[in-house]
Amino acid sequence: MFTLNFSKPQPLIRHLCMTVLASSLLAACGGGGSSSTVAANTSSSSANEAAAQAGTNDTPDIPVVARRVPGYQTPGLVLAEVDPDNTTASCRAGRALVGSANYQVLLTSSSGETISFQVMEPANVDCVTGHPLMLHGHGFGGQRVTDPAGTQLQRLLDNGYTVISIDQRGFNESSGTVRVMDPNFEGRDLLQILDWAETHLDYLAHDRQPAGDFNLAAGATGGSYGGMYQLLIHNIDPQHRLDVLTPDITPHDLRDSLNPNGTIKSAWDLLLVAGGESGANQPLLGGLDPAIKETLVRGAAFNVMHQGALPFFYYHSAAYFLEALPADQQQPMDFLTAPIAGGLEYEFPAVQPAPVDILFSQGIRDTLFNFNAGWENFQGYRALGGDVRLMGHETGHILPEIAGLLEQLGPLAEGVAPLQDLLNSLGADLPELQQAGGAAACGDLSRNDAVLAFLNEKLEPPRAETLAAEVSAAVDRLQNEVCLPLKDGEAVWRTLAQIDDENRFETAVPETAVPIPNSLPGLTSLLTPVFIPLQNLPEELAGVAGIGALDVTLGLPLLGVPEYCNVDADLPEELPATGCDAIVHVGWGARVGTEAPRLIDDQLTPLRGLGQHQVEMVGVAEALEEGEQLGLLVYGYHLQYLSSLSRDVLVPAVTLEGTVLVPVL
C-alpha cells in the first residue's frame, strides 16, 4: 500500500506536490505552458512583496499544498522588511536569485556585545522549495569561514545549503569574554543568529510538521567547540529549529573532560588557554572570562579544580540538560571573581531536550574529548528518541609529539635517535605526550562523506550529490552499530552492547608496586612506566576495542590503605598535601618481550587517592602486533597531566591490585 509520509517524502511525492503547487499558481494567473511558469513565479514574488509592503506576510492567493516551502510562503512567519538597497537574494523581491553572495552580518547581542557571522548563499536560489540552512562553528580559538573554497562548506553550498559560519562569542570579530558555551551568553547569541536567519533569508526552506504547522529546515556542523554550540542551540531553543546535528570530537561533561576523576588535565588546559587567548577578540584584558582564568590559576597552584568551578562547567555541558536534575540539586557556582564575571546563575532550567537526529563522530586518539565523551553523548541523545548514530576516527585533539619537536633542534637532533635506541635496549622510552594522529575516517568511511550523506538524508537539499553506494551503506549501518577505527584504513564494527557490556573479559590485576614522583625512583616513570602483564586472556584475543573498566585498590607498600586516609576527607580541598593524595595514570599497554611497552591509542585513566577505584577506562580500538602481549601500563607521572602529580612527600610509591574488564577484540 502506498502511504504519503509528510516527514520523509520520496522525491516523486515532492515532485507531485510541486506540480500541484505550480498548477494552482498558473490557474490563479490564468496562464498555462512553460512560458507562463516564469510569469507565475514573478506574480508570486510580486504578491508577497506587496504583502510585505503592507506590513503582513499573508499570501491568500498562494495555496500552500507542498510539504516544503520557502520562508516567504510560510504561514505565520513574520519576516523582516526587504532592504531596498541590499543586493543579496530575496524571493519576495525577485532579486539577485543567481545567488552565491557571501557577506558578513553584525548584530548587537542582549548583553551589549557584537555578534559576527558570515552568510554564504548557494548558487541559483530556489524560490519553490527553498534551501535548508546549515550553521557552522569553529574550534576553540578559531574564527568563522569567509572563503569556503576547497572546504566541506563549499561542498554543502554545492548541494544547495545556505551556510552561516559563526564567530563565537569572544573570538575574532564577536566581542565579549569567552564563557565556553554558557547558555546565558553564547546560548542567547546563537538563538539570536538563528532568529535573524529565519526572518531575513526569505528563501530558507520550511517543512510541514505532523500538526500541520511549519518549522525551519536546518542543521549544524563543526567540531570540538564547533560541536558544543550545536548541542547548546538544540538544548535551549524552544522552537527546536535544528533538525539534524553533526558534532565532531565534542565533550559530554566538561568536568570529566578537563578534570577526570578529580585530576586536572593540565597539559591540555595550558594549550587551551594559549589557543583561547590568541584567538580572542580582546586577549588578556578580555579573552577568557575571569571565572575561567581563576579556575586555571587555582588549579595550577593547588592541584585541584575548586568545587565552585565544577557547577560552572557542568552548566555548560550537554550532561546538564540530558540528566535534567531538579533545581534544588544544582550546586552553586562560586568564584572569587564573581563580581566581575557575573552571569553565574542557572538561567536555563535543566530540561531534557526534544528528540533530534545526530551523527556523532569521535576521535579514538583524542586525548581531550575522548571516545567515552562521544559514547555518553550518543547514549543520552539516542534515549530521547531521535535517529542518533556514532562513528570513530583516528584523529581529534592531538598533543604535539616531543620526539618530533626534538628533531627540529638542529645539531642536537642527531643525538635523539641513538638515545632512543639506548633507552629501548633498556626497556625504556623517551617521555612523550602522544603520537601523531591519523585520518578523519573509520576504515574506508570518510567522516566528511558520512556527514554529507547524513545531512542530505535528513534535509534533502535541492542539489544533493549522489554518494558512493559504499558510503550510503556504511552510514545506514551506523543506525545499529558503531564503527571503531583500528588504524588508518582498517576498522571494526561493534553492536551497541559490545562497546561497554558484551565482549568484556574479566581478569585479575596482581599486586604491583608503582613509584610516584615524590622520590628519585618515582621520576623513572617518565622513561619506564610499570607494565602489568594480563594473564588468562582468551586465546583468540587480537587486541582491544571498546570501553574497559577497573576495579582496583591503591595502597601503600606493606601498609595497604591507612585508617588516617578517612580523616583526610575533612581537610580543605585545596590543601596541597594530605598524606593520601597519590595519583597514577592507567592505560592499555602492549609489548614484545622486554622491549619498551607502547601505550595503546595514547589514552590514560587517572586514579587519585588511596583506596578503592571502580571506574571506566578510556575507550580504545587497536589490534595487537605480532608477538605482543597485552597488559596495563601504569604511570606515576605523565606529561599529559603536566602539573597534576602526587605532591605528598609521605607517599613515594603505591601498590595497585584488583580486576580489570578487557574489551576483547
Secondary structure as GFF3:
##gff-version 3
##sequence-region A 1 665
A	DSSP	alpha_helix	11	29	.	.	.	ID=ss1
A	DSSP	alpha_helix	34	53	.	.	.	ID=ss2
A	DSSP	beta_strand	68	70	.	.	.	ID=ss3
A	DSSP	three_ten_helix	71	73	.	.	.	ID=ss4
A	DSSP	beta_strand	102	108	.	.	.	ID=ss5
A	DSSP	beta_strand	114	120	.	.	.	ID=ss6
A	DSSP	beta_strand	133	137	.	.	.	ID=ss7
A	DSSP	alpha_helix	152	158	.	.	.	ID=ss8
A	DSSP	beta_strand	162	167	.	.	.	ID=ss9
A	DSSP	pi_helix	183	187	.	.	.	ID=ss10
A	DSSP	alpha_helix	188	200	.	.	.	ID=ss11
A	DSSP	beta_strand	205	208	.	.	.	ID=ss12
A	DSSP	beta_strand	214	216	.	.	.	ID=ss13
A	DSSP	beta_strand	218	223	.	.	.	ID=ss14
A	DSSP	alpha_helix	225	236	.	.	.	ID=ss15
A	DSSP	beta_strand	244	248	.	.	.	ID=ss16
A	DSSP	alpha_helix	254	258	.	.	.	ID=ss17
A	DSSP	three_ten_helix	260	262	.	.	.	ID=ss18
A	DSSP	alpha_helix	266	279	.	.	.	ID=ss19
A	DSSP	alpha_helix	290	302	.	.	.	ID=ss20
A	DSSP	alpha_helix	310	315	.	.	.	ID=ss21
A	DSSP	alpha_helix	318	323	.	.	.	ID=ss22
A	DSSP	three_ten_helix	327	329	.	.	.	ID=ss23
A	DSSP	alpha_helix	338	341	.	.	.	ID=ss24
A	DSSP	beta_strand	357	363	.	.	.	ID=ss25
A	DSSP	alpha_helix	371	382	.	.	.	ID=ss26
A	DSSP	beta_strand	388	393	.	.	.	ID=ss27
A	DSSP	alpha_helix	402	406	.	.	.	ID=ss28
A	DSSP	three_ten_helix	410	415	.	.	.	ID=ss29
A	DSSP	alpha_helix	416	425	.	.	.	ID=ss30
A	DSSP	beta_strand	441	442	.	.	.	ID=ss31
A	DSSP	beta_strand	445	446	.	.	.	ID=ss32
A	DSSP	alpha_helix	447	459	.	.	.	ID=ss33
A	DSSP	alpha_helix	469	477	.	.	.	ID=ss34
A	DSSP	beta_strand	481	487	.	.	.	ID=ss35
A	DSSP	beta_strand	490	495	.	.	.	ID=ss36
A	DSSP	alpha_helix	496	500	.	.	.	ID=ss37
A	DSSP	beta_strand	504	515	.	.	.	ID=ss38
A	DSSP	three_ten_helix	521	526	.	.	.	ID=ss39
A	DSSP	beta_strand	530	533	.	.	.	ID=ss40
A	DSSP	beta_strand	543	546	.	.	.	ID=ss41
A	DSSP	beta_strand	549	555	.	.	.	ID=ss42
A	DSSP	alpha_helix	565	568	.	.	.	ID=ss43
A	DSSP	beta_strand	583	591	.	.	.	ID=ss44
A	DSSP	beta_strand	598	599	.	.	.	ID=ss45
A	DSSP	three_ten_helix	600	602	.	.	.	ID=ss46
A	DSSP	beta_strand	605	608	.	.	.	ID=ss47
A	DSSP	beta_strand	611	616	.	.	.	ID=ss48
A	DSSP	beta_strand	620	623	.	.	.	ID=ss49
A	DSSP	beta_strand	629	635	.	.	.	ID=ss50
A	DSSP	three_ten_helix	639	641	.	.	.	ID=ss51
A	DSSP	beta_strand	653	663	.	.	.	ID=ss52
###
